[in-house]
Amino acid sequence: MNFGRFFRSTVGIGLTAAILLALPFVAATGGQAWVRILDFAILYVFLALGLNIVVGLAGLLDLGYIAFYAVGAYTWALLASPHFGLHWPIWAILPLGAGLACFAGVLLGSPTLKLRGDYLAIVTLGFGEIVRIFLNNLNAPINVTNGPQGITLIDPVSFGAFKFSGTTQIFGFALSGPQKYYFLLVALAILVIIINIRLQNSRIGRAWQAIREDEIAAKAIGINTRNLKLLAFAMGASFGGVAGGIFSAMQGFVSPESFSLLESIMILAMVVLGGMGHIPGVILGAVLLTVLPEVLRYGVGPLQMAMFGKMLVDPESLRMLVFGLALVLVMRFKPAGLWPSPERQRELKETGK
Amino acid sequence: MNVNLPNPLLEAKAVAKHFGGVKALRDVSLTIRRGEIYGLIGPNGAGKTTFFNCMTGLYVPDGGGFTFDGAPLIADAPDKAAARGIARTFQNIRLFGNMTALENVMVGRHVRTKAGVLGAMFQNAATKAEEAAIRQKAIDLLHYVRIEERAGDLARNLSYGDQRRLEIARALATDPKLLCLDEPAAGMNATETEQLRDLIDGIRRDGTTILLIEHDVKLVMGLCDRVAVLDYGALVIEDVPAVVQKDQRVIEAYLGA
């Protein structure tokens, strides 16, 4: 079946919209926690698609992506919380967060222009850690980030009097906070999907792919690889910054712990597992890697209790075990990802891999 | 040596390049005129590809320089050389393997188009028109090199001969004044070489000057207006094929061997 055509047909759009609309209410029957998990799944879709520009399109292996997420999150946290007594509105903070993350992207991009592959991965990994350690230690001599305690009581997203936290009555429906965030995130995710698709099939997107495929040949036909790589870093980082801002507002609390190396690896794994450079694949990867661990968390505990009458394996460690196994299996049996682009699929079939 | 040739497109003046102690190019000076097919031959390791790489900006020459189309070429800037009108193919084919044949040629239009990120995001009329023009030009070029039926295939899945043609189409997409082909006939059989010959001749007739590095002496002598011979990094002779073929030094260095 051609999924691309299906999603563009009227029936496809209608069905997708209906599912997206119903999802938070279905999830709410299992408790608001599930709606929050849904929120995070979509937030990660957003993040993974941002990273897809850098890794999937331009082929720059970025292991420090979470740093831009952190920049966005802390921008929101510092400018809309009692920490500095500032309560800026969303239309000021979100663009500022995106802008600062974008600047951080260029800052990371410029010294790494000549690096490729593993070497680039190591430098970006270091950058991600530097940002986290900075956030951890910037509580002295002047208390900027409040160190490892993090920042609390962060303002929720609000448009005028309409707040995204707490329950609101709309058209007779009672919408909870997580449900409202869900719709905001879906809107943002659709926006980033459209931007991704349009970029991919544009002059700039093709130039990124050319750099990914063969940098010397790309230069030889007149592509300014330096500027385009910086642009890829900047674009990806801006998306990370926006996602960070929403995360901060949704949680009401940020601390450096949320921006560890593991998070960077998780987002990269979403892109790679789903199908690098293929937008539906990346979405699938992000949703699977957010929802499955939660299913495991809620499912495995009670299951063990029922079967053995006691907890044999801690669900948290089981999660990493299953995650590792899944990675190995995907790399072995679906090396191009769970849902690779149609060209890649055809090619793998032709070469009989 | 010809000093004041009429209508020069590219002039190399005393270009030198060494890698450590190896002198890959020793003060090579030559002139390519507009509208000609200029052959560059020489034994393996004579410095042909090094010369190519210096000219297209991949290497920085250690001495001398190039004048192209009336102005000096800036060293170490391949993208600027391409913008000035120098396009090239590679001895070992370098295509964008995971992109389709059509996309490969469309990328070639990059340097002659200007849509940015905002244009791509908002899909304004100018961007859409430019995109349509890029696509049409790419289709025309695939047609020109006769691989239009492979347009939707990934470049890596094309046959060897088709890959060579695709690389030429991609180079032509940059609207070059000078097209540099680095051993385009390498690995081709007699029929493919014959077809390549027709293609190169056709490109020249359509107004593009060509610099051809080639090992196939028959192809070079039959196709080129003038030929330069390199040996141990130095220019041996630069003249019409009839003269070059009879030159004693060339026979010793290359043809007779």
Boltz contact constraints between the chains, C-beta under 6 A:
constraints:
  - contact:
      token1: [A, 195]
      token2: [B, 121]
      max_distance: 6.0
  - contact:
      token1: [A, 198]
      token2: [B, 120]
      max_distance: 6.0
  - contact:
      token1: [A, 198]
      token2: [B, 121]
      max_distance: 6.0
  - contact:
      token1: [A, 199]
      token2: [B, 120]
      max_distance: 6.0
  - contact:
      token1: [A, 202]
      token2: [B, 120]
      max_distance: 6.0
  - contact:
      token1: [A, 203]
      token2: [B, 113]
      max_distance: 6.0
  - contact:
      token1: [A, 203]
      token2: [B, 115]
      max_distance: 6.0
  - contact:
      token1: [A, 204]
      token2: [B, 117]
      max_distance: 6.0
  - contact:
      token1: [A, 204]
      token2: [B, 120]
      max_distance: 6.0
  - contact:
      token1: [A, 206]
      token2: [B, 106]
      max_distance: 6.0
  - contact:
      token1: [A, 206]
      token2: [B, 107]
      max_distance: 6.0
  - contact:
      token1: [A, 207]
      token2: [B, 110]
      max_distance: 6.0
  - contact:
      token1: [A, 209]
      token2: [B, 99]
      max_distance: 6.0
  - contact:
      token1: [A, 210]
      token2: [B, 96]
      max_distance: 6.0
  - contact:
      token1: [A, 210]
      token2: [B, 107]
      max_distance: 6.0
  - contact:
      token1: [A, 213]
      token2: [B, 96]
      max_distance: 6.0
  - contact:
      token1: [A, 213]
      token2: [B, 97]
      max_distance: 6.0
  - contact:
      token1: [A, 213]
      token2: [B, 98]
      max_distance: 6.0
  - contact:
      token1: [A, 214]
      token2: [B, 94]
      max_distance: 6.0
  - contact:
      token1: [A, 214]
      token2: [B, 96]
      max_distance: 6.0
  - contact:
      token1: [A, 217]
      token2: [B, 94]
      max_distance: 6.0
  - contact:
      token1: [A, 219]
      token2: [B, 78]
      max_distance: 6.0
  - contact:
      token1: [A, 219]
      token2: [B, 79]
      max_distance: 6.0
  - contact:
      token1: [A, 220]
      token2: [B, 78]
      max_distance: 6.0
  - contact:
      token1: [A, 220]
      token2: [B, 88]
      max_distance: 6.0
  - contact:
      token1: [A, 221]
      token2: [B, 82]
      max_distance: 6.0
  - contact:
      token1: [A, 221]
      token2: [B, 108]
      max_distance: 6.0
  - contact:
      token1: [A, 221]
      token2: [B, 174]
      max_distance: 6.0
  - contact:
      token1: [A, 222]
      token2: [B, 79]
      max_distance: 6.0
  - contact:
      token1: [A, 222]
      token2: [B, 82]
      max_distance: 6.0
  - contact:
      token1: [A, 222]
      token2: [B, 83]
      max_distance: 6.0
  - contact:
      token1: [A, 222]
      token2: [B, 111]
      max_distance: 6.0
  - contact:
      token1: [A, 222]
      token2: [B, 174]
      max_distance: 6.0
  - contact:
      token1: [A, 223]
      token2: [B, 79]
      max_distance: 6.0
  - contact:
      token1: [A, 223]
      token2: [B, 110]
      max_distance: 6.0
  - contact:
      token1: [A, 224]
      token2: [B, 79]
      max_distance: 6.0
  - contact:
      token1: [A, 343]
      token2: [B, 154]
      max_distance: 6.0
  - contact:
      token1: [A, 347]
      token2: [B, 154]
      max_distance: 6.0
